[in-house]
């Protein structure tokens, strides 16, 4: 499923984010940038030790923040490490919005044309998938309605249930807007 927002294609797909050939894939990171399990572990495994070494040099970032490394051995040329909130964190919704927005801004700042997101914070951080979809997709659409230079934003979701939630949310959000 995809829609166009201004000049950018916003696409939802089922798959493994580590297999995508994009300018950047987003890692659902923790604040210390230690790549353990989930999306981070898969990126570390396929991308090799260079990504973790670069994360160690950066040292960390705040919840809601995003930093960038190379993609190591991945097809993606860069990894944007976005730190989402844990379910129950104070201001969790705002922090997820910031992590999404800061990832998009970082990609644009570096002249990237494509970026792929997972469902940030929905794994071990326990964030509800429906709230995640609403926050991330509405933030992305609002950003793309501005002067964004990105050509493609992908939400690469690992299981059918999550993809279905994101599809329903995208349909709801885009049916309310007239400029898509």
N, C-alpha and C positions, 0 to 999 in steps of 0.2 A: 504494500500500500504506500502511495506517496501523494503529496500535495506540493504545490508551488506556493512559496511565500515570497512575493516580489520576484527577484531573480534567482532565488535559491530553491532547490528541491529538498524537501523534508521527507525522508523515507523511513519506513518501519520494516524490519526484516527479522527473520528467525535465523540464527546462526551463531558461530563462534567468532567473537570480535577479534581474536588473535589471528584469524585467517584473512582479514580484510586488507585490501590494498587501498589505503586512504593516506592522506597527508598526516593525519593523527588519529590515534585511538585513545579513548579516555579510560584511564585506570581508576576504578573505585578504590581510592587510596585511604590509608589512615594517616593521622597527623605526623607520625614519625617517618613516613614513606618507606616502611619496612614491608616488603612484598611477600606476604605469607600465603594465604589461601584465596579461594574464589577467583575473581577476575584478576587480581594482582598476581596470584600464584600462577595462573595460566599465562599471563604476560611474561612473568619472570622465566617460566619454563621454556616457552617458545622464543622469547627475545634474547635469552642469554644473560650472563652476569653483568654485562656492561650497563644495563638499565639500572640495576640495583646499585652499582658503583656510583653512577651519576646521582641517584637519589641520596646516597650517603654523603656525597659532596654538598648537595643542597641542604641536607640536614632535617628538613621538615617544613611544614606549613600549617596554617590554622584551619579549623573546620570552616568550610566555605571557600577556602583558597584553592588555587590551582597553580601548578608549576609544570615545566616541560623538560623532558629529556629526549635523547635520540630514541629511535625504535629498536636499536640493537639489531638482532637477526629477524625481526618481524618484517612483513611486507610493508607495514606502515612505517613512514619515515620518522615519526615522532610519537611519543607517549605523553599525553597531558594527564598528570596525576591530580585528580580532583578529590578533595576530602569532604565527604558527605557526613551528615549527622547520624548518630545512633538514635533509634526509636526511644523516645522519652527525654532526649536532650532538650534543654530550654531553647526556645526559638528554632526548633528543628526544621520547620517548613521554610523559614527565611534562610537558614544555613544551606539547605538543599538548593534553593533558588540561587544563592550566591555561588555555590560550587558550579552549577550549570552555567550561569552568566559569566563567571570568571574564566571558564574553559572556552566559551565562545569568543570572548574578548581576546584571550591569549592566542587563539588560532588566527583571528583577524590581525592582531598586532604583528604576527610573524608571516603574514601573507599566505597562509595556508588556504587551500581551496576546498578541502573536504575534512570532515571530522566525524568520528563514530563514537556514540555513547552507549554504555550499558545502562541498566536500571540502577543508578547509584543508590547505595545504602540499603537495598532490599535483600541482601544476602545476610551475612552474619550480624550486620548492624540492625536488622529486624524492622526496617522502615516499611510500612504498608505499600504494596505495589500500586494500588489505585491512587493514593495520595502522591506517590512518586511520579506516576504518569501525568497527573494533572499539573503538578508543580514544574516538572522538567519540560513538558511539551508547551505549556502556556508561556514559560520563560523563553523558550527557544523561538516560538512564534513572535512574541513581542520584540525580541532582539532582531529577528530577521525582517521585521517591518520597518526597522531603522536603516541606517546606512551600512549594513553588513556587506562584506565582500565575499563571504563564503559562497561557494557554488552548490555544495551538497552537505546536508547534515543527516546522518544516519543514526537511527536507534536500532542497534543490533542486540536482539533479545534472545536469551539462551533457551527458553522453553515456551511452548505454545500458549500456556496460561498467561504468562507475562505479555507475550505478543498480543493476545486477544484483549487484554486490559488496555494496552497502549493504543490498539486500533480503535476500540470503543471511545476512549478518551479523545483521540485525535479527531474522530468523526464528530463528537459532541462540540469540541472547541472550534473546529472549522465551519461547522454549520451555523455558528453564531456570528461569524465574521463575513463581511462582504468583500473584502479586498484580497482574498486568497484566490 
